[in-house]
Amino acid sequence: MSSNDDLAARAKAEISAMAKQGMDHPSTKPVLIGAGVGAVAGALLPVVSLPLGLAVGAGWAFWQRIKK
C-alpha cells in the first residue's frame, strides 16, 4: 500500500468518524476553528474570498490532524 493510499484511507476514516461522532470527535473542534480562522482571513485579505478562506482553513486543520 502506498503512502497516498494510506493517507486517503486515514482521511476517509477520519471524516467518517467525525460525521458519526459530531462534536464529540477530537478532530471536529480543531477543524471548525481552522475554518473560522480561514474565514476571517478571507474576509480581511483582498485577494481571498470568505468561502475560499473557510475551505482552506478547514482543509489545513484537517491535514494537520491526519498527517503522520
C-alpha positions in Angstrom: 0.0 0.0 0.0 1.5 3.3 -1.0 1.6 6.4 1.3 -1.1 8.1 -0.8 -3.4 5.1 -0.4 -2.7 5.2 3.4 -3.4 8.9 3.6 -6.6 8.6 1.6 -7.7 5.7 3.9 -6.9 7.8 7.0 -8.8 10.8 5.6 -11.8 8.7 4.8 -11.8 7.1 8.2 -11.4 10.4 10.0 -14.2 12.1 8.0 -16.5 9.1 8.7 -15.7 9.2 12.4 -16.2 13.0 12.6 -19.6 12.6 10.8 -20.7 9.8 13.2 -19.4 11.4 16.5 -20.0 15.0 15.7 -18.7 17.4 18.3 -17.5 14.5 20.5 -14.8 13.6 18.0 -11.4 15.1 18.8 -10.8 16.4 15.3 -14.1 18.3 14.9 -13.3 21.3 17.0 -9.8 21.9 15.6 -11.2 21.7 12.0 -14.0 24.1 12.8 -11.6 26.5 14.4 -9.4 26.3 11.3 -12.4 27.0 9.2 -13.2 30.1 11.3 -9.7 31.4 11.2 -9.7 30.9 7.4 -13.0 32.7 7.0 -11.7 35.6 9.0 -8.6 35.7 6.9 -10.7 35.5 3.8 -12.8 38.4 4.9 -9.8 40.6 5.7 -7.5 39.8 2.8 -8.4 41.4 -0.5 -7.2 38.5 -2.7 -9.0 35.7 -0.8 -12.8 35.3 -0.6 -14.6 34.3 2.6 -15.7 30.8 1.3 -12.2 30.1 -0.1 -10.6 31.1 3.3 -13.1 28.9 5.1 -12.3 25.9 2.9 -8.5 26.4 3.1 -8.6 26.9 6.8 -10.7 23.7 7.4 -8.5 21.8 4.9 -5.3 22.9 6.6 -6.6 22.0 10.1 -7.8 18.6 8.8 -4.5 17.9 7.1 -2.7 18.7 10.4 -4.9 16.1 12.1 -4.4 13.2 9.6 -0.7 13.6 8.5 1.8 11.4 10.4 
